[in-house]
Each structure stands twice: as C-alpha cells, then as structure tokens.
Amino acid sequence: MKCISVLGSTGSIGTQTLDVVRHNGDIEIAALAVNSNVDALLLQVKEFSPRLVCVFEEEKAKEFKEKAKLENLKCEVTWGMEGLIACACADEADIVVTAFVGMVGIRPTIEAIKAGKDIALANKETLVTAGHIIMPLAKEHKVRILPVDSEHSAIFQCLQGAQGNRPEKILLTASGGPFRGKKKSELENIRPEDALKHPNWNMGRKITIDSSTMVNKGLEVMEAKWLFDVEPDDIEVVIQPQSIIHSMIEFTDGAVIAQLGVPDMKLPIQYALYYPERRERTAKRLSFKEISSIVIDFPDNENFPALPLAYEAIGTGGTMPTVYNAVDEIAVKKFLEGKIGYTDIADLIGNEMAKHKVKLNPSLEDIIDLENNLKVSLKGYRTR
Ligand code: MG
C-alpha cells in the first residue's frame, strides 16, 4: 500500500488530495500538516488516522491537542518548522504532497528529498526561489519531483511519449483570469472580492489573486524552467480562456502535443500520486459536443506587467525570483487587507526588483533572510 504525507491538508490542494485518497481507498496517510485550521484537521484525523500531525501555529497546536484528547484520537502532535519537517520526513511515507502556500514550504521539501521521499509538488515557491538547490538535490537522492500544478502536470504528461526527445518549446497555457481585456485604468479600483472570483478554477485565495494579476503564470514560467530544464525564452505563455488545454509542448519537427481535460485539480493530483499508472475517475469528462471552438489569445503585457517582470526575474536569476515571489506574497496580503490597490501589486514587485542587488547562486539562508528582510522593510507600506 502506498503511503503519503500531506503538508497543507486543509487548503484547496490538500482537501482535494484527500478526496482522491478517499475515492481510491488504497493510500495510507502517514502525516498531515496544517497552518492553523484545528477543526478541519480534527475531522481529517478521525477519517484518515495519521500517526503524526503538525499544526504550524504553536497555540493552535495546543488547542488541537486538547480537542484530540477529548475525542480520544491517537496521534503525535507537533508544531512549527520542526513539526513540518517531521511530517515531511515521516518514515512510512513514500510521497510527500507539498501543498503549503508560501516560502514556508521550502525547508520541509528539502528535508523530504534528503529523506528519499518522492515529492508531489504543489508549492510553487520551492522551485521559484530555490530551483537551483532543489533539482540537483532531487537528482542526487534519486527522488522524483511529480508536478501537481495543472500546467506542469500537462507538460509532464505530454512528455511521457517523448522517448528522450527534448521539447524545443513549452506552450504554457493561462486562462487570463477574470480581468482579461481590461486596461490598467480600469484595473485600479478592483476590489478583493472581485479578484477572488476565478472564472474556471476553484482555488485558494492567494493563487486566485495571483491568477488574476498573471503573477501565477509568471511563477509557473519559473517553475517550468526548473522542472523541465528549459530556457525561459523557450517557454511561451498562451491564453486559453476556457482552461481546456492545460499546456502543450512543441518538438523540433513542429509536432505540438497537448493535454486537454476539464479544469479539475483532482486529475493532476491523482496522476502524481499514482504515476505512471492511470486510475479511473468518475468526474465530468471533456465533451467536444459542448465545445464549439477552442479559443486562443495572447498575454497583454502592457496592462498586466507581472508576466514580463517574471521573465525579467528568471532571466536575471540568483535572488531576483525570490524578490518577485516574496514581494508578491506581501503585496497580495496587503491588497486583501485593503492597504494597497490592485495594480499596486505588480508595481510594488517591479519597484523592489529595480532596487534589488542580485546575489547569484544564493544559499537557502540567503533566500530566507531576503524574504524576512523584505517583510520588515515593507511592513508599513500602504498606498490607501
Ligand atoms: Mg497552474
């Protein structure tokens, strides 16, 4: 029987991972880690009986411990980074699903790789900021990095028949988000509740905002560079507003291979958990009778500057992708709190990138220090 640990089990990817586990009925859960959602974790522990759990916030971990005791639940309770790492390295686990949002996911991923676990990667920040550390480490420890992000899963699936032929180009699809076609002047007064409505995908709050600003696609370009060892210039973003084509690859002879399907994260999650096996899914299928045409468009880099900024960040390399990612994380939080406007998100990323003195080949400490320094220097920043 396969055994997994899920980091971020109460988030969007985490709960859908557990849906896949429930549906298939032949995967054991070694460990579950959450940030602070004690009540949702209690229900998961009752259902899946993990040996170990981590509640990242210490106070919440204590609360969980009390509640678990009252319900007679038997599991070891940990907290903080130490607890996250313990869950990532749980002995019984073959695969670790890294679905924690943010840079907090990097260290547990590194430790899981060192412990020989395959990684079902859903934490973008890991490769964006530390791809130069993660990919060689995975190679050294002979572990597989199995992409869970739908676009990267699509590329991974397209590559299955490649027989060693390398793609010349990656065509990374994007829905374009809810504000496609709008001008910067129209975007200035977008409110959080507008940006939190994604037309196709049901996702967590940060990634939904990131999808609307194109930051998510920028992070995915960087992720693709590391996962598939391609140059950023060979990754082209194509807007596919229906989210039917999940991405494509082009070979040297001009053949383009695409993966299509309904927008449903459970498919890439299940593919990663059972790779290379394909399991039955009873979910809605793609019906060509319902699709009269497949729409293709191209990114609007003038009104959505976050995507060209991402190419600039990965082109510069070193610590620049960390600035892009960390400033976005801070900016999205401020936008959701009403402290900055919608277009300020990309502007702030651009301004901080312009100020930054790049360090090439940064260590993990450099990356984490930089993130912390940016958090401190932008603490009081607001535009409204
Ligand atoms: Mg994606």
Residues whose N, C-alpha, C, O or C-beta is under 5 A from the ligand:
A	BS01	MG	D149 S150 E151
